[in-house]
Each structure stands twice: as structure tokens, then as C-alpha cells.
Amino acid sequence: MNDRRLPIQYRVEVYVDSFDNNPDASFESNMPFPAICVGDTMEPSTWPNAEHSRSKVAKVIAVRHLLWEIENSHIGHSLSVCVKIDNKPK
């Protein structure tokens, strides 16, 4: 077993309504993202190429983790987040 630690690349992909289509937004980092849990809310107006107004909120309805290793290169951790877009509470 090799004790050499590989760098980790992190990614968050945000899907609206289901994981069936391409993500609506994605973010990459060499540092871990904070935990995202079912029930959390996100501000969709700040996403790249945002099509949602500031009057909308994205509520997390499902989360899944994907992990992989590229031999002698890096480890990948992708967090897929499914959200439902709704009006912000008044």
C-alpha cells in the first residue's frame, strides 16, 4: 500500500427538481465545501448564469456524494445537490 497522499479536488453540482438533467450550477475548489444537508436553503440568484430572481430561494431536497480516484493523480469528491426553487417567505 502506498502512503503517498493524493490531492483532493472538490466539486458541488446543483440540480433543480431532479438529478436527471445537467446541473444548473457547479463550483470547484481545492478546499472542502461546508456541509450541505436536506432542508438547507441556497440563494439561487448568485449562481453563475443565474436565471432566478432575488425573490426566489432554493431548498435542498436531496444530496448525493460521488467519490473517485485517478491513479497517481488525485481524488475527486463531487457533491450533487438537488433543490426545489420557490418564492422566499415574506
PyMOL commands that place a pseudoatom at each C-alpha (Angstrom):
pseudoatom trace, name=CA, resn=MET, resi=1, chain=A, elem=C, hetatm=0, pos=[0.000, 0.000, 0.000]
pseudoatom trace, name=CA, resn=ASN, resi=2, chain=A, elem=C, hetatm=0, pos=[1.290, 3.441, -0.955]
pseudoatom trace, name=CA, resn=ASP, resi=3, chain=A, elem=C, hetatm=0, pos=[1.356, 6.010, 1.884]
pseudoatom trace, name=CA, resn=ARG, resi=4, chain=A, elem=C, hetatm=0, pos=[1.548, 8.934, -0.544]
pseudoatom trace, name=CA, resn=ARG, resi=5, chain=A, elem=C, hetatm=0, pos=[-1.480, 11.160, -0.134]
pseudoatom trace, name=CA, resn=LEU, resi=6, chain=A, elem=C, hetatm=0, pos=[-3.142, 12.380, -3.281]
pseudoatom trace, name=CA, resn=PRO, resi=7, chain=A, elem=C, hetatm=0, pos=[-4.582, 15.881, -3.574]
pseudoatom trace, name=CA, resn=ILE, resi=8, chain=A, elem=C, hetatm=0, pos=[-8.371, 16.115, -3.491]
pseudoatom trace, name=CA, resn=GLN, resi=9, chain=A, elem=C, hetatm=0, pos=[-10.478, 18.118, -5.939]
pseudoatom trace, name=CA, resn=TYR, resi=10, chain=A, elem=C, hetatm=0, pos=[-13.910, 19.152, -4.670]
pseudoatom trace, name=CA, resn=ARG, resi=11, chain=A, elem=C, hetatm=0, pos=[-16.999, 19.949, -6.714]
pseudoatom trace, name=CA, resn=VAL, resi=12, chain=A, elem=C, hetatm=0, pos=[-20.584, 20.920, -5.920]
pseudoatom trace, name=CA, resn=GLU, resi=13, chain=A, elem=C, hetatm=0, pos=[-23.220, 20.497, -8.627]
pseudoatom trace, name=CA, resn=VAL, resi=14, chain=A, elem=C, hetatm=0, pos=[-26.687, 21.974, -8.121]
pseudoatom trace, name=CA, resn=TYR, resi=15, chain=A, elem=C, hetatm=0, pos=[-29.651, 20.392, -9.907]
pseudoatom trace, name=CA, resn=VAL, resi=16, chain=A, elem=C, hetatm=0, pos=[-33.178, 21.811, -9.982]
pseudoatom trace, name=CA, resn=ASP, resi=17, chain=A, elem=C, hetatm=0, pos=[-36.057, 19.365, -9.339]
pseudoatom trace, name=CA, resn=SER, resi=18, chain=A, elem=C, hetatm=0, pos=[-34.140, 16.136, -10.177]
pseudoatom trace, name=CA, resn=PHE, resi=19, chain=A, elem=C, hetatm=0, pos=[-30.715, 14.682, -10.924]
pseudoatom trace, name=CA, resn=ASP, resi=20, chain=A, elem=C, hetatm=0, pos=[-31.918, 13.671, -14.416]
pseudoatom trace, name=CA, resn=ASN, resi=21, chain=A, elem=C, hetatm=0, pos=[-30.651, 16.737, -16.313]
pseudoatom trace, name=CA, resn=ASN, resi=22, chain=A, elem=C, hetatm=0, pos=[-27.397, 18.677, -16.419]
pseudoatom trace, name=CA, resn=PRO, resi=23, chain=A, elem=C, hetatm=0, pos=[-26.602, 20.755, -13.319]
pseudoatom trace, name=CA, resn=ASP, resi=24, chain=A, elem=C, hetatm=0, pos=[-27.881, 24.335, -13.201]
pseudoatom trace, name=CA, resn=ALA, resi=25, chain=A, elem=C, hetatm=0, pos=[-24.710, 25.450, -11.418]
pseudoatom trace, name=CA, resn=SER, resi=26, chain=A, elem=C, hetatm=0, pos=[-21.362, 23.958, -10.462]
pseudoatom trace, name=CA, resn=PHE, resi=27, chain=A, elem=C, hetatm=0, pos=[-18.474, 25.083, -8.289]
pseudoatom trace, name=CA, resn=GLU, resi=28, chain=A, elem=C, hetatm=0, pos=[-14.949, 23.663, -7.923]
pseudoatom trace, name=CA, resn=SER, resi=29, chain=A, elem=C, hetatm=0, pos=[-12.351, 24.103, -5.203]
pseudoatom trace, name=CA, resn=ASN, resi=30, chain=A, elem=C, hetatm=0, pos=[-9.184, 22.563, -3.810]
pseudoatom trace, name=CA, resn=MET, resi=31, chain=A, elem=C, hetatm=0, pos=[-10.680, 23.032, -0.317]
pseudoatom trace, name=CA, resn=PRO, resi=32, chain=A, elem=C, hetatm=0, pos=[-13.754, 21.213, 1.030]
pseudoatom trace, name=CA, resn=PHE, resi=33, chain=A, elem=C, hetatm=0, pos=[-17.115, 22.946, 0.882]
pseudoatom trace, name=CA, resn=PRO, resi=34, chain=A, elem=C, hetatm=0, pos=[-19.166, 23.300, 4.070]
pseudoatom trace, name=CA, resn=ALA, resi=35, chain=A, elem=C, hetatm=0, pos=[-21.710, 20.546, 4.649]
pseudoatom trace, name=CA, resn=ILE, resi=36, chain=A, elem=C, hetatm=0, pos=[-24.945, 20.867, 2.672]
pseudoatom trace, name=CA, resn=CYS, resi=37, chain=A, elem=C, hetatm=0, pos=[-27.934, 18.990, 4.081]
pseudoatom trace, name=CA, resn=VAL, resi=38, chain=A, elem=C, hetatm=0, pos=[-31.526, 18.280, 3.085]
pseudoatom trace, name=CA, resn=GLY, resi=39, chain=A, elem=C, hetatm=0, pos=[-33.623, 21.214, 4.287]
pseudoatom trace, name=CA, resn=ASP, resi=40, chain=A, elem=C, hetatm=0, pos=[-30.859, 23.807, 3.816]
pseudoatom trace, name=CA, resn=THR, resi=41, chain=A, elem=C, hetatm=0, pos=[-31.626, 26.788, 1.612]
pseudoatom trace, name=CA, resn=MET, resi=42, chain=A, elem=C, hetatm=0, pos=[-29.476, 28.439, -1.049]
pseudoatom trace, name=CA, resn=GLU, resi=43, chain=A, elem=C, hetatm=0, pos=[-29.597, 31.798, -2.807]
pseudoatom trace, name=CA, resn=PRO, resi=44, chain=A, elem=C, hetatm=0, pos=[-30.030, 30.880, -6.498]
pseudoatom trace, name=CA, resn=SER, resi=45, chain=A, elem=C, hetatm=0, pos=[-29.659, 34.474, -7.736]
pseudoatom trace, name=CA, resn=THR, resi=46, chain=A, elem=C, hetatm=0, pos=[-25.902, 34.237, -7.011]
pseudoatom trace, name=CA, resn=TRP, resi=47, chain=A, elem=C, hetatm=0, pos=[-25.243, 31.151, -9.165]
pseudoatom trace, name=CA, resn=PRO, resi=48, chain=A, elem=C, hetatm=0, pos=[-23.217, 31.540, -12.363]
pseudoatom trace, name=CA, resn=ASN, resi=49, chain=A, elem=C, hetatm=0, pos=[-25.572, 32.426, -15.239]
pseudoatom trace, name=CA, resn=ALA, resi=50, chain=A, elem=C, hetatm=0, pos=[-28.381, 32.793, -12.700]
pseudoatom trace, name=CA, resn=GLU, resi=51, chain=A, elem=C, hetatm=0, pos=[-31.860, 32.867, -14.153]
pseudoatom trace, name=CA, resn=HIS, resi=52, chain=A, elem=C, hetatm=0, pos=[-33.582, 33.154, -10.765]
pseudoatom trace, name=CA, resn=SER, resi=53, chain=A, elem=C, hetatm=0, pos=[-34.552, 36.458, -9.187]
pseudoatom trace, name=CA, resn=ARG, resi=54, chain=A, elem=C, hetatm=0, pos=[-33.715, 37.576, -5.668]
pseudoatom trace, name=CA, resn=SER, resi=55, chain=A, elem=C, hetatm=0, pos=[-37.307, 36.756, -4.682]
pseudoatom trace, name=CA, resn=LYS, resi=56, chain=A, elem=C, hetatm=0, pos=[-36.571, 33.010, -5.071]
pseudoatom trace, name=CA, resn=VAL, resi=57, chain=A, elem=C, hetatm=0, pos=[-34.988, 30.511, -2.699]
pseudoatom trace, name=CA, resn=ALA, resi=58, chain=A, elem=C, hetatm=0, pos=[-33.598, 27.035, -3.437]
pseudoatom trace, name=CA, resn=LYS, resi=59, chain=A, elem=C, hetatm=0, pos=[-34.442, 24.405, -0.821]
pseudoatom trace, name=CA, resn=VAL, resi=60, chain=A, elem=C, hetatm=0, pos=[-32.256, 21.288, -0.751]
pseudoatom trace, name=CA, resn=ILE, resi=61, chain=A, elem=C, hetatm=0, pos=[-34.391, 18.163, -1.251]
pseudoatom trace, name=CA, resn=ALA, resi=62, chain=A, elem=C, hetatm=0, pos=[-31.666, 15.536, -1.889]
pseudoatom trace, name=CA, resn=VAL, resi=63, chain=A, elem=C, hetatm=0, pos=[-27.891, 15.148, -1.610]
pseudoatom trace, name=CA, resn=ARG, resi=64, chain=A, elem=C, hetatm=0, pos=[-25.554, 12.517, -3.059]
pseudoatom trace, name=CA, resn=HIS, resi=65, chain=A, elem=C, hetatm=0, pos=[-21.776, 12.102, -2.918]
pseudoatom trace, name=CA, resn=LEU, resi=66, chain=A, elem=C, hetatm=0, pos=[-19.600, 10.761, -5.719]
pseudoatom trace, name=CA, resn=LEU, resi=67, chain=A, elem=C, hetatm=0, pos=[-16.003, 9.727, -4.970]
pseudoatom trace, name=CA, resn=TRP, resi=68, chain=A, elem=C, hetatm=0, pos=[-13.318, 8.548, -7.364]
pseudoatom trace, name=CA, resn=GLU, resi=69, chain=A, elem=C, hetatm=0, pos=[-9.552, 8.259, -7.677]
pseudoatom trace, name=CA, resn=ILE, resi=70, chain=A, elem=C, hetatm=0, pos=[-7.390, 8.923, -10.706]
pseudoatom trace, name=CA, resn=GLU, resi=71, chain=A, elem=C, hetatm=0, pos=[-4.370, 6.706, -10.067]
pseudoatom trace, name=CA, resn=ASN, resi=72, chain=A, elem=C, hetatm=0, pos=[-1.218, 8.686, -9.217]
pseudoatom trace, name=CA, resn=SER, resi=73, chain=A, elem=C, hetatm=0, pos=[-3.100, 11.954, -9.828]
pseudoatom trace, name=CA, resn=HIS, resi=74, chain=A, elem=C, hetatm=0, pos=[-5.884, 12.955, -7.432]
pseudoatom trace, name=CA, resn=ILE, resi=75, chain=A, elem=C, hetatm=0, pos=[-9.049, 12.007, -5.599]
pseudoatom trace, name=CA, resn=GLY, resi=76, chain=A, elem=C, hetatm=0, pos=[-12.340, 13.585, -6.641]
pseudoatom trace, name=CA, resn=HIS, resi=77, chain=A, elem=C, hetatm=0, pos=[-15.291, 14.363, -4.392]
pseudoatom trace, name=CA, resn=SER, resi=78, chain=A, elem=C, hetatm=0, pos=[-18.426, 15.660, -6.082]
pseudoatom trace, name=CA, resn=LEU, resi=79, chain=A, elem=C, hetatm=0, pos=[-21.419, 16.691, -4.025]
pseudoatom trace, name=CA, resn=SER, resi=80, chain=A, elem=C, hetatm=0, pos=[-24.613, 16.643, -6.090]
pseudoatom trace, name=CA, resn=VAL, resi=81, chain=A, elem=C, hetatm=0, pos=[-27.379, 18.756, -4.580]
pseudoatom trace, name=CA, resn=CYS, resi=82, chain=A, elem=C, hetatm=0, pos=[-30.976, 18.667, -5.803]
pseudoatom trace, name=CA, resn=VAL, resi=83, chain=A, elem=C, hetatm=0, pos=[-33.080, 21.728, -4.987]
pseudoatom trace, name=CA, resn=LYS, resi=84, chain=A, elem=C, hetatm=0, pos=[-36.623, 22.965, -5.417]
pseudoatom trace, name=CA, resn=ILE, resi=85, chain=A, elem=C, hetatm=0, pos=[-36.958, 26.633, -6.386]
pseudoatom trace, name=CA, resn=ASP, resi=86, chain=A, elem=C, hetatm=0, pos=[-39.697, 28.508, -4.560]
pseudoatom trace, name=CA, resn=ASN, resi=87, chain=A, elem=C, hetatm=0, pos=[-40.674, 32.011, -3.541]
pseudoatom trace, name=CA, resn=LYS, resi=88, chain=A, elem=C, hetatm=0, pos=[-38.908, 33.387, -0.482]
pseudoatom trace, name=CA, resn=PRO, resi=89, chain=A, elem=C, hetatm=0, pos=[-41.104, 33.543, 2.586]
pseudoatom trace, name=CA, resn=LYS, resi=90, chain=A, elem=C, hetatm=0, pos=[-42.329, 37.046, 3.349]
for i in range(1, 90): cmd.bond("trace and resi %d" % i, "trace and resi %d" % (i + 1))
show_as sticks, trace
zoom trace
